Amino acid sequence: MAQQYANSQPAGYKNFVEKIAIVGAGGRIGKYITESLLKTGKHTVTAITREDSTSDLPAGVLSKKVNYSNQESLVEALRDQDVLIITMNVMAPPDTQTKLIDAAATAGVPWVLPNEFGGDPLDKAISRDSLVGDMKAKFRNQIEQLGKSSWICVTCSFWYEFSLGGGPNRYGFDFKNRSLVLLDNGKTRINTSTMPSVGRGVAALLSLKVLPDNEGDKSPTLISFKNKALYISSFTINQEEMFESILRMTGEKRSDWTISHTTAKEYFESGQELMKQGNMAGFCRLLYARAFFPESNVNYGAVRGLHNNLLGLPQDDLDTFTKEAAEIWSQETY
């Protein structure tokens, strides 16, 4: 398709997105996205919630309650919206997202950010091994096949503070017991993003012009991400560097921690075995362990490049978010 320009669009065309609907506005990552969108002052943000929802929403957010058993209520909630952002737990019923995508198409929503906010959709091997890649691809395909909306996949890898503070099945660290499962030599570097940086990334993306103003306009635009992935990352880091940050933050010594050694592949396989036994902690373990395979890891920044600079994202401070992780482990059950 030939490049389009804003100056050749019909009268009344607006070259920006204004009305944004978000599912999961009060959720773990949704609240950071919502707060960042509000801070721009450029958008009207509407939370799509279930009729029985008691979720706390950030001040300034509109709310529309829906009945997922009534497709028309979803369509009405999304009518006149420019963007639909879907943030849900990965274990949420798949038909929920299917219904939302169908409703967005019927309502004529131009842009959909599906429930991704994680791995690289172009890495077929990791997508296959992590067990969620095919399902995510199904939703992107659904959007394209309906032909009414375009998708943008936000690739941010695992959320740093959530993953570091979430127990040994994530980044291998157990703050409570001062123990670490070190995978291979602990030096496989991966991309990882803080939750506020994901929020800022989405807000910066949706603050871009939709189209170039004219042929001479080379500034970044939303259309350049049509049916593509956005790649952001706070840190490119390995387990040893995470550990060094923990020791700086706590004032502890390496000898204060119990370190066990295995390989990423062996840890991945043990996660598979746990799942076979009906223990869903195995899913978490295999998901994270797969990211640290030395020969095929989630350092997509080295392969695809990152859009941090294009979006003007500030550099996060590692130790600040390591402290956040220490707070998370005291609240999480894992």
C-alpha positions as CSV (number, residue, x, y, z in Angstrom):
1,M,0.0,0.0,0.0
2,A,1.3,3.5,-0.9
3,Q,2.4,5.7,1.9
4,Q,-0.5,8.0,3.1
5,Y,0.0,11.6,4.3
6,A,-2.1,13.7,6.7
7,N,-2.3,16.6,4.2
8,S,-4.1,14.5,1.6
9,Q,-6.8,13.2,4.0
10,P,-10.4,14.4,3.8
11,A,-11.5,17.5,5.7
12,G,-11.9,16.9,9.4
13,Y,-9.2,14.2,9.6
14,K,-7.5,14.2,12.9
15,N,-3.9,13.0,12.9
16,F,-3.7,11.7,16.4
17,V,-5.5,9.3,18.7
18,E,-7.6,10.8,21.4
19,K,-10.1,8.3,22.8
20,I,-8.5,5.2,24.3
21,A,-10.3,2.3,25.9
22,I,-8.4,0.0,28.2
23,V,-9.4,-3.4,29.7
24,G,-7.6,-4.0,33.0
25,A,-7.0,-0.3,33.8
26,G,-6.6,-1.1,37.5
27,G,-4.6,-4.2,37.0
28,R,-0.9,-5.0,37.5
29,I,0.4,-3.5,34.3
30,G,-2.8,-1.7,33.2
31,K,-2.6,0.9,36.0
32,Y,0.9,2.0,34.8
33,I,-0.3,2.3,31.3
34,T,-3.4,4.2,32.4
35,E,-1.5,6.6,34.6
36,S,1.0,7.3,31.9
37,L,-1.7,8.0,29.3
38,L,-3.4,10.4,31.7
39,K,-0.1,12.3,32.3
40,T,0.3,13.2,28.7
41,G,-2.9,15.3,28.8
42,K,-3.7,14.2,25.3
43,H,-6.2,11.4,25.8
44,T,-9.6,10.6,27.1
45,V,-9.1,7.2,28.8
46,T,-12.1,4.9,29.4
47,A,-11.9,1.7,31.5
48,I,-13.9,-1.2,30.2
49,T,-15.0,-3.2,33.3
50,R,-17.3,-6.0,34.1
51,E,-20.7,-5.1,35.6
52,D,-19.7,-6.5,39.0
53,S,-16.2,-5.1,39.0
54,T,-15.0,-3.3,42.2
55,S,-11.6,-2.4,40.8
56,D,-10.2,0.9,41.9
57,L,-9.5,3.2,38.9
58,P,-7.0,6.1,38.7
59,A,-8.6,9.5,39.0
60,G,-9.6,11.0,35.7
61,V,-10.6,7.7,34.1
62,L,-14.0,7.3,32.6
63,S,-15.7,3.9,33.1
64,K,-18.0,1.8,31.0
65,K,-19.4,-1.4,32.4
66,V,-20.0,-4.4,30.1
67,N,-21.5,-7.8,30.0
68,Y,-19.2,-10.2,28.2
69,S,-22.2,-12.5,27.5
70,N,-23.8,-9.6,25.6
71,Q,-21.7,-8.7,22.6
72,E,-23.7,-5.6,21.9
73,S,-22.7,-4.2,25.3
74,L,-19.0,-4.5,24.2
75,V,-19.6,-2.9,20.9
76,E,-21.4,0.0,22.5
77,A,-18.6,0.5,25.0
78,L,-16.0,0.7,22.2
79,R,-18.0,2.8,19.8
80,D,-16.1,6.0,18.8
81,Q,-12.9,4.8,20.5
82,D,-9.6,5.3,18.6
83,V,-7.7,2.6,20.5
84,L,-8.4,-0.5,22.5
85,I,-5.7,-1.7,24.9
86,I,-6.2,-5.2,26.4
87,T,-4.4,-6.1,29.5
88,M,-5.4,-9.3,31.3
89,N,-3.9,-12.2,33.2
90,V,-2.3,-14.7,30.8
91,M,-4.6,-17.4,32.3
92,A,-7.8,-15.4,31.5
93,P,-10.3,-17.3,29.3
94,P,-9.2,-16.8,25.7
95,D,-12.7,-16.1,24.5
96,T,-12.7,-12.9,26.5
97,Q,-10.1,-11.4,24.2
98,T,-11.8,-12.9,21.2
99,K,-15.0,-11.1,22.1
100,L,-13.2,-7.8,22.6
101,I,-11.5,-8.0,19.2
102,D,-14.7,-8.9,17.5
103,A,-16.4,-5.9,19.2
104,A,-13.6,-3.6,18.3
105,A,-14.0,-4.5,14.6
106,T,-17.7,-4.0,14.7
107,A,-17.3,-0.7,16.5
108,G,-14.7,0.4,14.0
109,V,-11.8,0.9,16.4
110,P,-8.7,1.6,14.3
111,W,-6.1,0.4,16.7
112,V,-5.8,-2.6,19.0
113,L,-3.0,-3.3,21.4
114,P,-3.7,-7.0,22.2
115,N,-2.8,-8.8,25.4
116,E,0.9,-9.2,24.8
117,F,3.2,-6.9,26.8
118,G,5.9,-9.6,27.0
119,G,7.9,-11.6,24.5
120,D,9.0,-11.1,20.9
121,P,6.2,-12.3,18.6
122,L,8.8,-12.9,15.8
123,D,10.8,-15.4,17.8
124,K,9.1,-18.6,16.8
125,A,11.2,-20.9,18.9
126,I,10.7,-19.1,22.2
127,S,7.0,-18.5,21.3
128,R,6.6,-22.3,20.8
129,D,8.5,-23.4,23.9
130,S,6.8,-20.9,26.2
131,L,3.3,-22.4,25.3
132,V,1.7,-18.9,24.9
133,G,3.1,-17.8,21.5
134,D,0.6,-19.7,19.3
135,M,-2.3,-18.3,21.3
136,K,-1.1,-14.7,21.0
137,A,-0.6,-15.2,17.3
138,K,-4.1,-16.3,17.0
139,F,-5.4,-13.0,18.3
140,R,-3.2,-11.0,16.0
141,N,-4.4,-13.0,13.1
142,Q,-8.0,-12.5,14.2
143,I,-7.5,-8.7,14.1
144,E,-6.0,-8.8,10.6
145,Q,-8.6,-11.2,9.2
146,L,-11.5,-9.0,10.4
147,G,-9.9,-6.2,8.5
148,K,-11.2,-3.3,10.5
149,S,-8.5,-2.7,13.1
150,S,-4.7,-2.8,13.1
151,W,-2.6,-4.3,15.9
152,I,0.6,-3.2,17.6
153,C,2.4,-5.7,19.8
154,V,4.2,-4.2,22.8
155,T,7.4,-6.3,23.3
156,C,8.9,-5.5,26.7
157,S,9.9,-8.9,27.9
158,F,9.4,-9.8,31.6
159,W,8.7,-7.0,34.1
160,Y,11.9,-6.5,36.1
161,E,10.7,-5.7,39.6
162,F,7.8,-8.2,39.4
163,S,10.1,-10.9,38.1
164,L,13.1,-10.3,40.4
165,G,10.9,-10.2,43.5
166,G,8.6,-13.1,42.5
167,G,10.5,-16.1,43.7
168,P,12.9,-18.7,42.4
169,N,10.7,-19.7,39.5
170,R,11.1,-16.3,37.9
171,Y,14.6,-14.8,37.9
172,G,15.8,-17.4,40.3
173,F,16.0,-15.2,43.4
174,D,14.3,-15.9,46.8
175,F,14.7,-12.9,48.9
176,K,13.0,-14.5,52.0
177,N,15.5,-17.4,52.1
178,R,18.4,-15.5,50.5
179,S,18.8,-18.2,47.9
180,L,19.5,-18.1,44.2
181,V,19.1,-20.6,41.4
182,L,21.9,-19.7,39.0
183,L,21.3,-20.8,35.4
184,D,24.4,-21.9,33.5
185,N,27.1,-19.3,34.5
186,G,24.6,-16.6,35.3
187,K,25.9,-14.5,32.4
188,T,23.2,-14.9,29.8
189,R,21.9,-11.4,29.1
190,I,18.2,-10.8,28.5
191,N,16.0,-7.8,28.0
192,T,13.7,-6.8,30.8
193,S,11.5,-3.8,31.5
194,T,10.2,-2.0,34.6
195,M,6.4,-1.7,34.8
196,P,6.5,2.2,34.8
197,S,8.6,2.0,31.6
198,V,6.0,-0.1,29.9
199,G,3.4,2.5,30.8
200,R,5.6,5.3,29.5
201,G,6.3,3.4,26.3
202,V,2.6,2.8,25.5
203,A,1.8,6.5,26.3
204,A,4.7,7.7,24.1
205,L,3.6,5.4,21.2
206,L,0.0,6.6,21.3
207,S,1.1,10.2,21.5
208,L,2.7,9.9,18.0
209,K,1.1,11.3,14.9
210,V,-0.9,8.7,13.0
211,L,0.5,9.7,9.6
212,P,3.4,11.8,8.4
213,D,2.2,15.4,7.7
214,N,3.6,15.3,4.1
215,E,6.3,13.7,2.0
216,G,9.0,15.7,3.8
217,D,7.9,14.7,7.3
218,K,10.3,12.0,8.7
219,S,9.2,12.1,12.3
220,P,8.0,8.8,13.9
221,T,4.4,7.9,13.3
222,L,1.9,5.4,14.6
223,I,1.3,4.0,11.1
224,S,4.9,2.8,10.9
225,F,4.0,0.3,13.7
226,K,0.8,-1.0,11.9
227,N,0.6,-4.8,12.4
228,K,4.2,-4.8,13.8
229,A,5.9,-5.0,17.2
230,L,7.2,-2.2,19.3
231,Y,10.4,-3.1,21.1
232,I,11.3,-1.5,24.4
233,S,13.6,-2.5,27.3
234,S,14.8,-0.9,30.6
235,F,17.8,-3.2,31.0
236,T,19.9,-5.7,29.1
237,I,21.1,-7.7,32.0
238,N,22.1,-11.1,33.4
239,Q,21.5,-12.9,36.7
240,E,25.0,-11.9,38.0
241,E,24.3,-8.3,37.4
242,M,20.9,-8.5,39.1
243,F,22.7,-10.2,42.1
244,E,25.2,-7.4,42.2
245,S,22.4,-4.9,42.4
246,I,20.7,-6.8,45.2
247,L,24.0,-6.9,47.2
248,R,24.4,-3.1,46.7
249,M,20.8,-2.5,47.8
250,T,20.9,-4.8,50.9
251,G,24.5,-4.3,52.0
252,E,24.8,-8.1,52.1
253,K,27.7,-10.2,50.9
254,R,27.6,-13.0,48.4
255,S,28.4,-15.5,51.1
256,D,25.1,-14.5,52.9
257,W,23.2,-16.2,50.1
258,T,22.8,-19.9,49.2
259,I,23.5,-20.4,45.5
260,S,22.5,-23.6,43.6
261,H,23.5,-24.3,40.0
262,T,21.6,-25.8,37.1
263,T,21.2,-25.1,33.4
264,A,18.4,-23.1,31.9
265,K,17.5,-26.2,29.9
266,E,17.3,-28.4,32.9
267,Y,15.3,-25.8,34.8
268,F,13.0,-25.5,31.8
269,E,12.5,-29.3,31.8
270,S,11.8,-29.4,35.5
271,G,9.1,-26.9,34.8
272,Q,7.6,-29.2,32.2
273,E,7.6,-32.0,34.7
274,L,5.8,-29.9,37.4
275,M,3.1,-29.1,34.8
276,K,2.6,-32.8,34.0
277,Q,2.0,-33.3,37.8
278,G,-0.7,-30.6,37.7
279,N,1.5,-28.0,39.4
280,M,1.1,-24.7,37.6
281,A,4.2,-23.2,39.2
282,G,5.9,-25.3,36.5
283,F,4.5,-23.0,33.8
284,C,6.1,-20.0,35.4
285,R,9.4,-21.8,35.8
286,L,9.5,-23.0,32.2
287,L,8.5,-19.6,30.9
288,Y,11.3,-17.8,32.6
289,A,13.9,-20.6,32.2
290,R,13.4,-20.6,28.4
291,A,14.3,-16.9,28.3
292,F,17.8,-17.8,29.6
293,F,18.8,-20.4,27.0
294,P,22.3,-19.2,26.1
295,E,21.9,-20.0,22.4
296,S,18.4,-18.5,22.1
297,N,17.3,-16.0,24.7
298,V,15.1,-12.9,25.0
299,N,17.8,-10.4,24.1
300,Y,15.6,-9.1,21.2
301,G,17.3,-5.8,21.5
302,A,20.5,-7.3,20.0
303,V,18.5,-8.8,17.1
304,R,15.7,-6.4,16.4
305,G,16.9,-3.1,18.0
306,L,15.0,-1.1,20.5
307,H,12.6,1.8,20.1
308,N,13.5,3.5,23.4
309,N,15.2,6.4,21.8
310,L,12.6,6.9,19.1
311,L,10.0,7.3,21.9
312,G,12.2,9.4,24.1
313,L,12.1,7.0,27.0
314,P,14.3,7.9,30.0
315,Q,16.8,5.3,31.3
316,D,15.6,3.6,34.4
317,D,17.9,3.2,37.5
318,L,18.6,-0.4,38.1
319,D,19.1,-0.2,41.9
320,T,15.9,1.8,42.4
321,F,13.8,-1.0,40.8
322,T,15.8,-3.7,42.6
323,K,14.5,-2.0,45.8
324,E,11.0,-2.2,44.4
325,A,11.5,-5.9,43.9
326,A,12.4,-6.4,47.5
327,E,9.1,-4.8,48.5
328,I,7.2,-7.0,46.0
329,W,8.5,-10.3,47.5
330,S,7.1,-9.3,50.9
331,Q,3.6,-9.0,49.3
332,E,3.6,-11.9,46.8
333,T,2.7,-15.5,47.3
334,Y,4.7,-17.8,45.1
